[in-house]
Structure formats: C-alpha cells, structure tokens
C-alpha cells in the first residue's frame, strides 16, 4: 500500500490531502484537519485511523509532538560559520593518506539510480571552484542507459586546478534489486578489491574476470577502494523495494569481510522537510530528517552515527556557505573512515605493498 502526497521531483512536499492509491481521496483525513485553531497540530485530532506512513511528509503522524517538525535543540551540533567552512576546505585540501608512499585515497559511491552519487561529486567540486560545476551523469532513470556504464574516477580539485586534493571519488552505475539489474555484487567487489580497471564498462551479462581487458591481477593498496559510501535518497527511503534492501545488506556483509569501512549519505534532505528547504542550517533541528535517517539506517543495516545528510547543488549557479559546510562535513566524515582503514592496514600488514 503506498501513498501519493502530490510530490513533484525537486520540490518540497505539498501538504494538501494525501491520496491513497486504489481508494478515493475523500477516504483520507486532510492533514489540515489535524490542526487546532491556532494552526498547530492538535493531539486530540490524531487517531490510529489517520496515522499515515509515507516517505517524507512527517514520516508517520504518531501524535502532535512528533508532527511538530522543528526540535528545540539540534540533535547534532554544527558551526554554521565562514571560519568553519574555511577550516574544512583547508583540512580536505591538505589531506594526505596514512601511508607516505600513497598519494590518493579512493572512495567508492554506491546507491540506486537517482540517489545523487554523481550530483554529490559535482557538488563537492563546486565548493572548491566557487561556482556550480555540473558533470555528465553516470546514471539516469532509463534502464537501457544504465545497463552498461563505465567506472569513472574523479580527483577532487582544490582551490585551483593545479592543486588537486588526495581524494578520488569513484562513480559507477546504480545498484538494482538483484543480480539482473544494475551493478552486481560480483562486480562491486571486483572494484573494491582493485581488479576492475578505470573505464571498464559494466554489464550484468559480462562480469569482471581475469580475461577482462585491463584486469588488475595483483592489485596493490593504491588500486583498491579505501572506503565505501552508500548513497540513499531521503525522499525515497520509505519506498525503496525489499529487493534493494537485500542488496544493501548483502553488500555490507561482503564489504565488511574485506575490512573496508562503510558510511552513508542521505541526499535530498531539503525535499522531505520544509524548514530544511527554507534554511539548510535547520537540518539537525528537523524531526522529519532525523526519522528519515533512522529509516535509512534500518534499510542499510547501519547505525545512524555513520550516516550524514547532504543537500546537493542542482540548479543553482552560485554556491552557498551553509550548503558548502554540510557537503564539506560529509567529506570530512568520509575521510575519517578512510584514515581508519589505513590504520587497520598498517596494524595488520606493516609491510603491505603500495
């Protein structure tokens, strides 16, 4: 059973009457009918019969207090200042991997089509260039387009093209509900282990093998992925299929066996909360975003401490200080787990070949 809340891709929720597919709209209680005379949610009007579970919009009306979207104090502290933005930019620009002989840290982004993997890479690069920079999308909503897509590596540039950072973000086709659609488990692990060459075109019908052109038979640490980032769309978390959830769980188990740390990005948070859409600094004051993050954690089988929210740039021409801070904080979060991986490698394999 699903609900349609009149959402338009890229827009904020429409708080008019929700429509239950298969039933007449009149059979559902209007959200506005649950408000008191002062315009605030009235708990006496919220009953079990009109509790709604849906992606985004209030994430279930369990009572007036949860329906109140803005919390009195943030559930995570962030300094929304120019100094914080500069500190993060400097930290990321000057980042060096834990091994002296290793010049780059490879991070693989995984997620379903449309989750925002490519947009995140473009957005992070835009922070350093000072203006929105778009790049060709690796995936789209077209199944035929995403059937066979190459592995692309993007070295994030610093404040100038002559100053690249040590961060390399790896983009690839989206995950599917199983082994017949999207990137397969086999090929995902081939990327992480360092066997898949840059530019390799993936296809479920042609898995990466030792006979594959450019196959790396004996990958060194520099060829491997040092952290995996799962990317999920906040506006779709509650509507993702069980098959995709199973895919996430299987991937996490196998990646954990390889000793690679995993974190997650919750994108499009501005599409599930009006307060956050108006002011991104309210993201950690939002009950809706907090509940959506909890749902994302359940989908991924991951503690919310590993998950960070982001807002990608899409149609903007110029960057915004607070959006930059959220994006840079996500990169900083990722690099912490990259460093943990290098520490693990140094402790386990002190003479590891680079």
Secondary structure, 3 states (H helix, E strand, C coil): CCEECCCCCCCCCCCCCCEECCCCHHHCCCHHHHECCCCCECHHHCCHHHCCCCCCCCCCCCCHHHHCCECCCCCCCCCCCHHHHHHHHHHHHCCCCCCCCCCCEEEEEECECCCCHHHHHHHHHHHHHCECCCCCCCCCCCHHHHCCEECEEEEEECCCCCCEEEEEEEECCCECCCCCCEECHHHHHHHHHCCCCCCCEECCCCCCCCCCCCCCCCCCHHHCCCEEEEEEECCCHHHCCHHHHHHHHHHHHHHHHCCCCEEEEEECHHHCCHHHHHCHHHHHHEHHHHHHHHHHHHHHCCCHHHEEECCCCCCCCECCHHHHHHHHHHHHHHHHHHHHHHHHHHHHCCCCCC
